[in-house]
Amino acid sequence: MKVYDHPTFAMACRQFDLVADLLDIPSVERDRLKFPKRAMTVALPIQRDNGNVEVFTGYRVQHHLTLGPTKGGLRYHPDVTLGEVAALAMWMSWKCALTGLPYGGAKGGITCDPHSLSTKELERLTRRFTQEMIPFIGPQMDVMAPDVGTNEQVMAWMMDTYSVHMGYTIPSIVTGKPVSIGGSVGRREATGRGVSYLINRAMDTIGLDPNRATAVVQGFGNVGSVTAFSLAKYGVKVIAVSDASGGIFNQAGIDLRRLEEHVDRTRAVSGFDGGEPLSNQQLLKTPCDILVPAALERQIDETNAPKLQCRILAEAANGPTTPAADAILDQRHEIFVLPDILCNAGGVVVSYFEWVQDLQSFFWTESEVADKLFRILESAFVQTLNYSRKHNVSMRMAALSLGVSRVREAKRLRGLFP
Ligand code: NAD
């Protein structure tokens, strides 16, 4: 489908085709599994603070509706396109199926630089987008959550706009809301905590002692920062961190609390005085035990994959590794890969918990959330590892095979209408 043309969508399709070959899926079934069910593009005129009207573009892609409502984040970033959103929606489908959630995948986004908009402008943009989406979303249709460039406040505005339109409060329309309006405790930290739980399992699997291990984290937003702090709790020393502004390196370990204060104050990692500056490309090649890409897609490609110097590659971001890089990593048996759809699944798992709590108006404690989260991640980790060993395929192929087969089975059982 030409409408989705984008390198990230091509990458998601390439991964799907490799899995389809592995699973011997007949060609007649492939397009039905691969292409999104629905894609919306909307024009979003808003009034800027200076009185001018500007039109932004928003997208929502719902990948499949076979297992329940669709679920997925909303991204605010200047590079958002329909194709990128479609790829992210496809990955959400395999991720939800891998972890056994009753959802299809979705993703949305607005092409904008949220840092260049005032809070009032962001609110107007978010409310306008939500209004345009009303025919296509609902607690039983499609439920959004935060992603790059969005946060709890954005979710609160979406929930308010939808509720005002319907005439009563409907917290289950979005997840990742503030706890005081129906969010779940532990949701904001869920993705990063899940990433570090799985890294701990990977360390155990390859016999790496956390107290002697070092980590490098690309991206210091929600996922990257929580992962860094959680790894430190496991005893791991975080030696390099970056964000869009650049990175810093300190072999003795970065003082994460001071870094967080610096980022809160300046909104950038660069300029922090607790380490040496380094570029994002240097950061990826830094010798370490654990490398955590937690920013954007396609960061690890065929040019830097041969130069990675880590034992564990933990894909906290969605789609950080291209298929060409994968082919190289497949030959580098010393690197244990935690593929994205497994590694960052903690976010959607606790989003599912939030949705369930909202539907029941019955809220859980933080330890109940953490306990249930780790059980689901543990099960997905063990299933993926066992599949990978049994079929002698990479962890990515194993995770994708499990996810794709479950969606395929659901489609087979439901049949083709009419
Ligand atoms: P965020 O907006 O909170 O943070 C993104 C971070 O990446 C920022 O620190 C930003 O400066 C940095 N960044 C952007 N471009 C960069 C570049 N070129 N090089 C280095 N750093 C760069 O977003 P987030 O929610 O932390 O999401 C990060 C990744 O995790 C995304 O791939 C997202 O899809 C994925 N993810 C997020 C969640 C979630 O719950 N938020 C769940 C699953 C997966």
Boltz pocket constraint, residues with backbone or C-beta under 6 A from the ligand:
constraints:
  - pocket:
      binder: B
      contacts: [[A, 146], [A, 147], [A, 148], [A, 149], [A, 150], [A, 187], [A, 188], [A, 191], [A, 218], [A, 219], [A, 220], [A, 221], [A, 222], [A, 223], [A, 224], [A, 242], [A, 243], [A, 244], [A, 245], [A, 280], [A, 294], [A, 295], [A, 296], [A, 297], [A, 316], [A, 317], [A, 318], [A, 344], [A, 345], [A, 347], [A, 348]]
      max_distance: 6.0
